[in-house]
């Protein structure tokens, strides 16, 4: 049996300093391992315990670990996970499938064809964003892999009315909106992590899939897996979202990432893959 583990990264497996959620007294705070450096500065962390568990998990040949992220390829490739390098990675919310670090051209062509058929073009959505975003709270506007758009904002200054109006406008054009920290994402609805996960399962012959994620953009991934976990923070937790096959953890912050890796390890062992 082969088990595929598709996990979201930011605020699920790895955490910025602002997202660590270290609410315990300093002397008992977990030891941290930096797994990402950007512009010569540490950026993302796991607990040392989570890193050790992940290294053990990915060392087993019956486990296919697939980092699954809305990040672009360049952003993803800054991360240095412990353990065996992942052969497959899903980037750009499913728009890019990396095989040994190289984008799969056939997959990208399939994605492009579906987006052209089912939703409004990126140019239209990006133009609307730029026309309606207020410079008072907008800090950056970016395109990701020519697939979707996102804004970096001062979150407390963004009116809820603007978010609701923008989400409604996008919905009518086949797009979805997700708010994650200081970023507002506009993503085509057909662009999903679950579709890319199914493709990796097909290629690897995986018979069971496990998943984890914290945002609305992860909901399809969690629903597509045989079992899933979400941390006690993020969009899904705020919405009290769950499903019969999804475990809603109460733990928040970086310790939720550790609990998720433990859950992956426990479930893989229960399925009889680890050490087989």
N, C-alpha and C positions, 0 to 999 in steps of 0.2 A: 504493500500500500504506500502511495505517495501522498503526502499532505502538503497543500499549498497554503502558505501564510502570507496574506496580503494586508499590510498595515500602513495606514496613514502615518506621516512622520511628525510634523510640527504640532505640538501640544497633544500628541498621542504617544509616540515613542521618544521624541526628543523635545527639549524645552530651552527657550531663550532664558536669560537671567530674569527677565520680567515675568515669565510664565512659570517659574519654578514652584511657586506656592509654598515656600518654606515657612510654615507657620509655627513649627515646633521650636523649643529653646535651642539656641545655637549649639550647645555642647552635644545635643543628640541629633543634629541635622545629618542627613545622609552624606557620605562621601560622593563627590561628583566626578565624572569623567567628561572632558570636553571632546565632542565628536565633530565639531565644525569650527573652522577659523575663516573669517572673512576680513579682508583688508588688514591682515596681521593682528586681528583681535579675536579672542574667543567669542563664539556666538551661540552654540547650542550644546546641551549637556544631556547625559543620562546619569542615573545613579551607577556607581561602580557595580553594585549587585545586579542591576538590570543588564549592564554591559556583559558581565560574566555569564549570566543566563542566556543571553542572546548568542554569545560565542559558542556555548555548548549546544544550543538548539540548532544553529546553522551548520555545525560540524557534521550533523547526521545526514547521510546521503538520501534518506527517505523524506527529508524536509526541503521544500522549495520556498525559500524566503524571498518575497517580492516587495521591496519598498514601493509604496504607492502614494503619490503626492500630487498636489496642484502646482508644485514648484516646476520651473523650467529645468531643462537638462543641465544648464550651467549651474543653477542654484543647487540642484540635487548632487552634482558631482563634487561639491565642496565637502560633503559629509563623508566621514571615515568611520564606518561601523566596525565594531570588533568582530572577529571571527572570519569565516570564509566569505569572500566577496560574492555578492548576489549576482547570478548570471542574468536574471531578468529584473527590470525596474520599470515601473509605470510612472510617467511624468506628465505634466500639463493636463492633469485631471483625466488621463486616459488618452490624450491626443498623441502622446509619444510612447512607444514601446521600445525600450533599450534592451539589446541583446549583447552581453559582454561589453556594455558601454556604448554601443553603436545603434543609432536609430534604425528601426525596421521600416524600410521604405514601403513595403506592401501594406503594412498596417496604417501608415500615414495616408496612403492613397485611399484606403477604405474609409478612414475617418473623414477625409476631405469630401469624398463623394456623398456621404450621409449628411454632413453639415450643409452642403450646397442644396440638397434636396429638401431638408426638413426645417430650416430656420433662417431668420434674417441674417444678412452678411455682417461680419465683424465691423466693417467700416461704418455701417449705419448705427450700430450700438455705440461704438467709440465716439462718433460725432455727437450723439445725443448726450453722452456722459460729459464731454467737454463743454457742451452748450449749457448744461443745467447745473453742473457742479459749481459751488460757490468758492471763490479764491480764499475766503475767510477761513475755510476748513480744509480745503484741498492742498495737499503737499506734493503729491506726485501722481501722474497718470501714466500707466504702462500697458503695453501689449505683450502678451506672453505667447511665444512660438507662433505668432500669427493665427492664434486659435481663440483666445479670449482676452478680456480687458480687466484691469483692476486699478483701483485708486488707493493711495496711501493718504489717510486723513487724520485730522484731529478728532477723534471719535466723539468726545463730549460736545463738540460744536455742531455735529451733523444732525439736522432736524429729523425726527422720526417721520414726519410727514413727507420729507424728500425721499427717504428710503422706501416708504410704502408706495409712493407714486412711481418711483423708478422700478421697483419690483413688478408693479402692475403693468407698466409699459413694456418691460422685458417679457413678461409672461405671454402677452399677446403676440410676441414675435418669436416664441420658441426658445427663450433664454431664461436662465435662473439667476437669482442674486443670493450671495452669501456674504455675511459680515463676520470676519475673523480678526479679532483684535483691532488693529488700526487699518486693516485692509477691507475694501469692499470689492467683491468679485462679481463680474457679469460673465456667465459661462453658458454656452449653448446647451440646451437640455440633452441632445443626443451625445454630447461629449461626457462620457461616464467612466469612472474607474472600474465599474463592474464588467463592462464590455471587454476592457483590456484584460481583466482578471480571467474571464472565461477563455480568452484566447491563449493566455499562458497555461491554463489548466489543460486545454486541448493539446498544446504542444508538448507538455511534460507528462501527460497521462495521469495527472493528479486526480484522485478519486474523492478527496475530501478537501474542503476549503475553510479556512479560519480567517477572520478579519477583525480589524479594530479601526475606530475613527471617532472624531469629536465634532465634526461640523456637518451642516446640512448637505454638503457635497459628498459626504461619506455615507449617507443613508442608503443609497443604492448598492454600495459595496457591502454594507452590513447585511442587507436583505438578501443579497445574492449568495452569501456564504452559508455554509452549513451551521456555523456558530460564529457569533460576533460579540465584541465587547466595546462599550463606550465609557470614557472616564466620567467622573462626577463634575466636570466643567465643560465649557464650550456650548456651541449653538444647540446641539442635541439635548444636552443636559438642561439648558435653560428652557427648552421647549418641552421638557419631560418626555422626550421621544423614546420609544422602545418598540420591541417587536418580540414575538414568541421565541425566536432563536437568538435574541440579543440580550446579553447581560449588562444591566445598567449598574456600573460601579459607583460606590459612594466616595471613593478616594479621588482627590483632585490634585493637580500639580504633578511634579515629577515623580512622586510616589505612585501615581496612577499608571505612569509608564512602566514602572517596575512590576506592578500588579498585573498589567496586561501581558508582559513577557512571561510571568509565572503562569498565567492562564493558558497561554499558547503551549508552554512546556507541559503542563499537566494534561491538557487535552490531547496533545500529540502522543504522550505516553499512554493515555487511556486507550487511544486508537491502536496502540501496539506498534507504532513506527519507530520510536526512539530506541536505539540499540538493536534494532532488528537486523 
